[in-house]
Amino acid sequence: TQTAQNLERCFTRTNTYVGCVALPFMTPDNNYQVSELAAATATTFSLQAVPQGAQVQDTRCANFALNQANLRTVTGTLSATPQQCWGR
C-alpha cells in the first residue's frame, strides 16, 4: 500500500519507524479505514484496514493487516488462507 511505502521511505531516511507518520485514511471506495494497528517501534510497524459501512457484513475477510515484513493477514473466517482476501 501507499502508506506502507511511505513508512519504508521514512525508515530509509531515519533508520527507525518511530516518528514516521501513518495518518488514518479511508480507501477510495470508503469500504475500509486504514490506520496503524499499534505504535511503530524502531524496526516494526503494522497497518490495519477496518471494514466500514456495508463492508462490515463481509465476515470472510473482516480486518486486513500488513506489517513491515509484508506479512498480510485477515481476521475473518478466511484467516487461515488470507491470500484469498488479499488477492481480490
Residue pairs with C-beta under 8 A, 6 or more apart in sequence:
1 34
1 47
1 66
3 22
3 25
3 34
3 47
4 45
4 47
4 66
4 68
4 70
6 20
6 22
7 17
7 20
7 22
7 40
7 45
7 47
7 68
8 68
10 17
10 19
10 20
10 21
11 17
11 20
11 68
14 20
16 42
16 43
17 40
17 41
17 42
17 43
17 44
17 45
17 68
18 40
18 41
18 42
20 40
20 45
22 35
22 36
22 40
22 45
22 47
24 33
24 34
24 35
24 36
25 33
25 34
25 35
26 32
26 33
26 34
26 52
27 33
27 34
27 49
30 52
30 53
31 51
31 52
31 53
31 54
31 55
32 49
32 50
32 51
32 52
32 55
32 64
33 49
33 50
33 52
34 47
34 48
34 49
35 47
35 48
35 50
36 45
36 46
36 47
36 48
37 46
37 47
37 48
37 65
38 46
43 68
44 67
44 68
45 67
45 68
46 65
46 66
46 67
46 68
47 65
47 66
47 67
48 63
48 64
48 65
49 63
49 64
49 65
50 63
51 58
51 61
51 62
51 63
58 76
59 76
59 77
60 76
60 77
60 78
60 84
60 85
61 74
61 76
61 78
61 82
61 84
61 85
61 88
62 74
62 75
62 76
62 77
63 74
63 75
63 76
64 72
64 73
64 74
64 85
64 86
65 71
65 72
65 73
65 74
65 75
66 72
66 73
72 82
72 83
72 86
73 79
73 82
74 82
74 85
74 86
76 85
78 84
78 85
